[in-house]
Amino acid sequence: MKNRFNKQFASQAELDALQIETLRTHTRREFLKQSGAMLGGTFLSTVLAQQANAATNPFDYSRPLGQPLTPLAPPYPAKAKRVIYMHMAGAPSQLELFEHKPELQKYSGKLCPEEFLKGKRFAFISGVPKLLGSQFPYHQAGQSGKWISDRFPHLEKHIDDMCFIKSMHTDQFNHAPAQILALTGNARPGQPSLGAWTTYGLGTMNQNLPGFVSLISGSRSPDGGKPLWGSGYLPSAYQGVKCRSQGDPVLYLSNPEGVSRPLRRRVLDALAELNQQNYAEMGNPETLTRIAQYEMAYRMQIEASDAFNIGLESEATREKYGAKLGVKSFANNALVARRLAESGVRFIQLFDWDWDGHGTNDRENVSHGLAKKCKDIDRPIAALLSDLKERGMLDDTLVIWGGEFGRTPMQENRGGRDNMFAGRDHHPNAYTMWLAGGGIKGGMTHGETDDLGYDIVKDPVSIHDLHATILYLLGFNHKTFTFPYQGLNQRLTGVHDARIVSQILA
């Protein structure tokens, strides 16, 4: 009876201990049960994801080890085999070049409407600025009758091959992030560039040259820097090779004094042996990429020197481009671009700086500075399009021209003061790009802005739409063209609901 009484009326401490043990057992049991369910769910979701990926992304982009640039046929029929992308860093004014706006001309000098300013952010505009009409006259050209300013007398001869997208827009209004967005699909560094994606998917047609080359002209490099031709999370073999306009196209391409080609071969063989041992121990595929890049550099010593040598062109051809031996210029780079395209390089990227048309006191403004820049590129681009066409290459070469954003229809007035030599501020709302060749419908315009060129009123096109369209022309579905990274199948167009701009396709 006493024992029964003691069990029935145990101390509070014993009851508390019993309750804690019960909870502990229950909690452990529930944890194991739930963990099993979670692990099972994780496994099931992984299997389903793999099955879904296999169904939607059946194409295999893998290559033999140590041969990352082996050419591959795209998974779908392609219109373009290569790309020449001309980026005018600093953002050219569409209103002086391709956007003919008679109403803006009519109201030039009048105060800007308040609705254009209220709640908006600008890089340099403050107060109430004045509207600014085009500083150059316009006329219609070609059988298509498209409007173009008088700054491009040579380029306008090819206007029937060009498709203008006048409804481009972006969400960035500073140069570096806008350039990175335009070339990688993301304003933050770390993503693969468009050229890197292209060489990852297609490889290169010439194993003795890089698959992706960047050429730079102007007073300095673009603000976005290396991410504009970087490979991001893709293997480094797919990053662009930044080449120089003077001297060796790639640093240290030539053998140093006292080093013969056979000796360099022996050095590379020794390095390859060491790297192979490192790969056997560590298994890092980047080690094989390094071997492949050393070997390419060796092969490039002969072929790259020729491909970049515009001295091998006739004097008449150099004159056609406005190219001159031994100088750094957009004209030289345009001629090199044609030579690289002929040699099998997959993606050729031309950057030209100094298109940042702000108003200053040294007359480098919207009329004077822009006129000089137009003169720099007019003949070279016209010659490039002409050469591609004469060689039967324009049909399968996608040519792209544009900047990172547009320019405002009102003049810049830093600190609220009128600027005697007015420029235009950064304008992400609307800008113009053009494309030619490679499956593009020439002699047409897509998209439209309002009467003052401020906002898009018809058929807006985002950066991601443009990227989806470029990939389509190269034979890829942007939704299934992916690379596994950090547990996700990453893609150039990211999570954005991008669409192919079918209206511009031939």
C-alpha positions in Angstrom: 0.0 0.0 0.0 2.8 2.3 0.9 4.6 1.6 -2.4 1.4 2.1 -4.3 0.9 5.4 -2.5 4.4 6.5 -3.3 4.0 5.7 -7.0 0.6 7.4 -7.1 1.8 10.5 -5.3 5.4 10.7 -6.5 7.3 13.9 -5.9 6.9 16.8 -8.2 10.6 16.5 -9.2 10.0 12.9 -10.3 6.9 13.9 -12.3 8.8 16.7 -14.0 11.7 14.3 -14.9 9.2 11.8 -16.3 7.5 14.4 -18.4 10.9 15.7 -19.8 11.9 12.2 -20.7 8.6 11.5 -22.4 9.0 14.8 -24.4 12.6 14.0 -25.3 11.6 10.5 -26.6 8.7 11.9 -28.5 10.7 14.7 -30.0 13.5 12.4 -31.1 11.0 10.0 -32.6 9.2 12.7 -34.4 12.5 14.2 -35.6 13.6 10.9 -37.1 10.2 10.4 -38.7 10.1 13.8 -40.2 13.7 13.6 -41.3 13.0 10.4 -43.2 10.1 12.1 -44.9 12.2 15.1 -45.8 15.0 13.0 -47.1 12.6 11.0 -49.1 11.0 14.2 -50.5 14.4 15.6 -51.3 15.4 12.5 -53.2 12.1 12.3 -55.0 12.3 16.0 -56.0 15.9 15.5 -57.2 14.9 12.6 -59.4 11.9 14.4 -60.8 14.0 17.5 -61.5 16.6 15.3 -63.3 13.8 13.7 -65.3 12.3 17.0 -66.1 15.7 18.4 -67.1 16.4 15.4 -69.3 13.0 15.9 -71.0 13.4 19.7 -71.6 17.2 19.9 -72.0 18.4 16.8 -73.8 21.3 18.4 -75.5 24.8 17.4 -74.2 27.3 20.3 -74.2 30.1 18.2 -72.8 33.3 17.7 -74.7 36.3 15.4 -74.5 38.5 16.2 -71.4 40.9 19.0 -72.3 39.1 20.0 -75.4 36.5 22.6 -74.2 36.2 24.5 -77.5 35.4 21.5 -79.7 32.7 22.7 -82.1 29.2 21.5 -81.5 26.1 21.7 -83.7 23.3 23.6 -81.9 20.3 21.6 -80.7 17.9 23.5 -83.1 18.3 24.9 -86.7 20.4 28.1 -86.6 20.3 31.1 -88.8 23.6 32.5 -87.6 27.0 30.8 -87.2 28.9 33.7 -85.6 28.3 37.1 -84.0 29.9 40.5 -84.4 28.7 42.6 -81.5 29.6 46.3 -81.6 29.0 48.0 -78.3 29.3 51.8 -78.2 30.3 52.3 -74.6 28.9 55.5 -73.0 25.5 55.2 -74.8 25.1 57.1 -78.1 22.1 59.5 -78.5 19.4 57.7 -80.5 17.8 61.2 -81.0 20.7 62.4 -83.1 21.2 59.2 -85.1 18.1 57.1 -85.8 15.1 58.6 -83.9 13.5 61.3 -86.1 11.2 63.3 -83.8 9.7 66.4 -85.6 7.6 67.3 -82.5 10.8 67.3 -80.3 12.3 69.6 -82.9 9.3 71.8 -82.8 9.4 72.3 -79.0 13.2 72.4 -78.7 14.1 75.1 -76.2 10.8 74.9 -74.3 10.6 73.8 -70.7 10.3 70.0 -70.3 6.7 68.8 -69.3 6.4 68.1 -65.6 5.2 64.5 -66.1 8.6 63.7 -67.6 10.3 64.7 -64.4 8.0 64.0 -61.4 9.1 60.9 -59.5 11.9 60.1 -62.0 15.6 59.7 -61.3 18.3 61.1 -63.4 22.1 61.0 -63.4 22.6 64.8 -63.8 19.4 66.6 -64.5 18.0 68.8 -61.7 15.4 71.5 -61.7 13.3 71.9 -64.9 15.4 71.5 -68.0 14.6 72.5 -71.6 13.8 70.1 -74.4 16.5 69.6 -76.9 15.8 68.8 -80.5 18.2 66.8 -82.7 21.4 68.6 -83.5 21.7 66.9 -86.9 19.3 66.9 -89.9 17.4 63.8 -90.9 16.4 62.3 -94.2 15.0 59.0 -95.6 17.3 56.5 -97.2 17.1 53.2 -99.1 14.2 51.5 -100.6 12.7 51.1 -97.2 12.7 54.8 -96.7 14.0 54.6 -93.1 15.0 57.8 -91.4 18.6 58.4 -90.6 20.7 61.5 -89.7 23.3 62.9 -92.0 26.1 61.6 -89.7 26.2 58.2 -91.5 26.6 58.9 -95.2 28.4 55.5 -95.7 26.3 53.4 -93.4 23.0 54.6 -94.8 23.8 52.7 -98.0 23.2 49.5 -96.0 20.0 50.7 -94.4 17.9 48.1 -96.2 19.9 45.3 -94.5 19.4 46.8 -91.0 16.6 46.2 -88.5 16.1 49.0 -86.0 14.7 48.2 -82.6 13.6 51.6 -81.3 11.9 50.2 -78.1 14.9 48.9 -76.1 14.7 49.6 -72.4 16.8 48.8 -69.3 16.5 49.3 -65.5 20.0 50.7 -65.1 21.1 54.3 -65.6 24.7 54.2 -64.6 27.3 53.0 -67.2 29.0 50.0 -65.5 25.9 48.1 -64.3 24.0 49.0 -67.5 26.8 47.6 -69.6 27.1 44.5 -67.5 23.3 43.9 -67.8 23.5 44.5 -71.5 26.2 41.9 -72.0 25.5 39.3 -69.3 21.8 39.6 -68.5 22.5 40.7 -64.9 23.6 44.1 -63.6 25.9 42.4 -60.9 29.3 41.0 -61.9 29.8 37.3 -61.8 27.5 36.1 -64.6 28.8 34.7 -67.9 28.8 37.1 -70.8 26.8 36.6 -74.0 30.0 35.6 -75.9 30.9 33.1 -73.2 27.5 31.4 -73.5 27.9 31.3 -77.2 31.3 29.6 -77.1 30.1 27.2 -74.4 27.2 26.1 -76.6 29.0 26.1 -80.0 32.7 26.0 -79.4 34.9 27.5 -82.1 35.4 26.6 -85.7 39.1 27.2 -85.5 41.0 25.4 -82.8 44.1 27.6 -83.4 42.2 30.8 -82.4 40.1 31.7 -79.4 36.3 31.2 -79.8 35.6 34.6 -78.3 37.6 37.8 -78.9 37.2 41.3 -77.5 38.7 44.4 -79.3 38.7 47.8 -77.6 39.0 51.3 -79.1 38.4 54.8 -77.8 40.2 56.6 -75.0 39.7 53.9 -72.4 38.1 50.5 -71.7 34.3 50.4 -71.0 33.2 51.0 -67.4 31.9 47.4 -66.9 35.4 46.0 -67.3 36.3 42.3 -67.5 32.8 41.0 -66.7 31.7 42.2 -70.2 33.8 39.4 -71.7 34.1 37.2 -68.7 32.9 33.6 -68.3 31.3 33.9 -64.8 30.5 30.5 -63.5 31.1 28.8 -66.8 34.6 27.2 -67.2 37.2 29.8 -67.9 37.9 28.4 -71.4 34.8 30.3 -72.5 35.8 33.8 -71.4 36.7 36.3 -74.1 40.3 37.0 -75.0 41.0 40.8 -74.8 43.2 41.6 -77.7 45.3 44.7 -78.4 45.3 46.9 -81.5 49.0 47.5 -81.3 51.9 45.1 -80.9 51.2 41.4 -80.2 47.4 41.0 -80.3 47.7 39.0 -77.1 50.4 39.8 -74.5 53.4 37.4 -74.5 52.2 35.7 -77.7 55.7 36.1 -79.2 58.6 34.2 -77.8 60.9 36.2 -75.6 64.4 36.8 -76.8 66.5 33.7 -76.7 63.5 31.3 -76.6 63.0 29.3 -79.8 59.7 27.6 -80.8 61.1 24.1 -80.2 62.2 25.3 -76.7 58.8 26.7 -76.0 57.3 23.3 -77.1 59.5 21.5 -74.5 58.5 23.9 -71.8 54.8 23.4 -72.6 55.3 19.6 -72.6 56.8 19.8 -69.1 54.0 22.0 -67.9 51.4 19.7 -69.3 53.0 16.7 -67.5 52.9 18.6 -64.2 49.3 19.7 -64.8 48.2 16.1 -65.7 49.7 14.9 -62.4 47.8 17.6 -60.6 44.6 16.7 -62.3 45.1 13.0 -61.5 45.4 13.9 -57.8 42.8 16.7 -57.5 40.4 16.0 -60.4 39.8 19.7 -61.0 38.6 20.2 -64.7 40.0 23.7 -64.7 43.5 22.1 -64.7 42.7 20.6 -68.1 41.3 23.9 -69.3 44.7 25.4 -68.4 46.5 22.8 -70.4 44.2 23.5 -73.4 44.8 27.3 -73.1 48.6 26.8 -73.1 48.3 24.7 -76.2 46.1 27.2 -77.9 48.5 30.0 -77.1 51.2 27.9 -78.8 49.1 27.3 -81.9 48.1 31.0 -81.9 51.7 32.1 -82.4 51.4 31.5 -86.1 47.7 31.8 -87.0 46.7 34.6 -84.6 49.5 36.8 -85.9 48.2 36.5 -89.4 44.5 36.9 -88.4 45.2 40.2 -86.6 47.6 41.5 -89.2 45.7 44.1 -91.3 49.0 44.6 -93.2 48.1 41.5 -95.1 45.1 43.4 -96.6 45.4 45.5 -99.7 45.9 49.2 -99.4 42.5 49.7 -101.1 40.8 47.5 -98.5 42.4 49.4 -95.6 41.3 52.7 -97.3 37.8 51.4 -97.6 37.7 50.9 -93.8 39.7 53.9 -92.9 42.2 51.6 -91.2 45.9 52.6 -90.7 48.8 50.5 -89.8 50.2 50.8 -86.3 47.4 52.8 -84.7 44.6 52.0 -82.2 41.2 52.6 -83.9 37.7 51.3 -84.4 38.4 51.1 -88.1 41.4 48.7 -87.5 39.2 46.6 -85.2 36.4 46.4 -87.7 38.8 45.1 -90.3 40.3 42.6 -87.8 36.7 41.5 -87.0 36.1 40.6 -90.6 39.4 38.7 -90.7 38.6 36.8 -87.5 35.1 36.0 -88.7 36.6 34.5 -91.9 39.1 32.6 -89.7 36.4 30.8 -87.8 36.1 32.9 -84.5 32.7 32.4 -83.1 32.0 35.6 -81.2 33.8 38.9 -81.9 33.0 41.9 -79.6 34.0 45.4 -80.5 33.9 48.0 -77.7 34.3 51.7 -78.6 34.4 54.2 -75.7 33.7 58.1 -75.7 29.9 57.9 -76.6 29.0 59.5 -73.2 27.4 62.7 -74.6 27.2 65.0 -71.5 27.4 68.8 -71.9 30.8 70.2 -71.0 32.7 73.5 -71.4 35.2 72.0 -73.8 32.6 71.5 -76.6 32.8 67.7 -76.3 29.0 67.7 -76.3 26.0 66.2 -78.1 26.8 67.9 -81.4 30.6 68.2 -81.5 31.8 65.1 -79.7 29.1 62.9 -81.3 29.9 64.1 -84.8 33.5 63.0 -84.3 32.4 59.6 -83.0 30.0 59.0 -85.9 32.8 59.8 -88.3 35.0 57.3 -86.5 32.6 54.4 -87.1 30.7 55.3 -90.3 33.1 54.0 -92.9 34.3 51.0 -90.9 30.9 49.6 -90.2 29.7 50.2 -93.8 32.9 48.5 -95.1 32.4 45.6 -92.7 28.8 45.0 -93.9 29.9 45.3 -97.5 32.7 42.8 -97.1 30.5 40.3 -95.3 27.9 40.6 -98.0 30.4 40.3 -100.9 31.9 37.1 -99.2 28.5 35.5 -98.7 28.9 35.7 -94.9 26.3 38.3 -93.9 23.5 35.7 -94.2 25.0 33.6 -91.4 26.8 36.4 -89.4 24.6 38.2 -86.9 25.8 41.9 -86.6 24.6 43.9 -83.6 25.1 47.6 -82.8 24.1 49.5 -79.7 24.9 51.0 -76.3 23.9 50.4 -72.7 21.0 52.9 -72.6 19.7 55.9 -74.4 19.7 59.7 -74.0 17.0 62.1 -72.7 15.0 64.4 -75.0 15.7 67.2 -72.6 19.1 68.8 -72.2 21.3 68.3 -69.2 21.4 71.1 -66.7 23.7 70.3 -63.8 22.7 72.1 -60.7 19.7 73.6 -62.5 21.8 75.8 -64.8 21.5 75.9 -68.5 24.5 74.6 -70.3 25.6 76.6 -73.3 26.9 73.4 -75.0 24.2 71.1 -73.8 24.4 67.4 -73.7 21.8 64.7 -72.9 21.5 62.8 -69.7 21.3 59.0 -69.3 17.9 57.6 -70.3 17.0 53.9 -69.5 13.3 54.3 -70.6 14.0 54.0 -74.4 16.9 53.6 -76.8 17.7 52.2 -80.2 19.8 49.3 -81.4 20.1 47.8 -84.8 20.8 44.3 -86.1 21.7 42.9 -89.5 22.3 39.6 -91.2 22.1 36.2 -89.5 18.3 35.6 -89.9 17.3 39.3 -89.3 14.7 41.0 -91.5 16.3 44.0 -93.0 14.8 47.4 -93.9 12.4 47.4 -91.0 11.7 49.1 -87.6 10.4 47.4 -84.5 8.9 49.3 -81.6 8.0 53.0 -81.2 8.4 55.8 -78.7 6.2 58.8 -78.1 6.4 62.1 -80.0 9.3 63.3 -77.9 11.2 60.0 -77.7 10.8 59.7 -74.0 8.7 56.6 -73.4 7.9 53.5 -75.4 4.4 53.3 -76.7 4.6 50.1 -78.8 6.4 46.8 -78.7 8.9 47.2 -75.8 12.0 45.0 -76.0 14.0 44.2 -72.8 17.7 43.1 -72.7 16.4 39.6 -71.9 14.2 39.6 -74.9 17.1 40.5 -77.1 19.3 37.8 -75.6 16.5 35.2 -76.1 16.3 36.3 -79.7 20.1 36.1 -80.3 20.2 32.6 -78.8 17.3 31.6 -81.0 19.2 32.7 -84.1 22.2 30.7 -82.9 20.1 27.6 -82.5 19.2 27.6 -78.8 16.1 27.7 -76.7 17.0 30.2 -74.0 14.8 28.3 -71.5 16.7 25.0 -71.9 20.1 26.3 -72.7 21.5 26.0 -69.1 24.5 25.3 -67.0 24.3 23.7 -63.5 25.7 26.0 -60.8 24.9 26.2 -57.1 22.1 23.7 -57.3 20.3 25.5 -60.2 20.2 25.2 -63.9 21.4 28.7 -64.7 20.7 30.5 -68.0 21.5 33.7 -69.8 18.0 35.1 -69.4 17.8 34.1 -65.7 14.3 33.9 -64.2 13.0 36.6 -66.4 10.0 35.9 -68.7 11.9 36.7 -71.8 10.4 36.3 -75.2 11.8 35.9 -78.7 11.2 39.1 -80.8 9.7 37.1 -83.7 8.7 40.2 -85.7 12.3 41.0 -86.6 13.1 37.5 -87.9 13.5 36.9 -91.6 
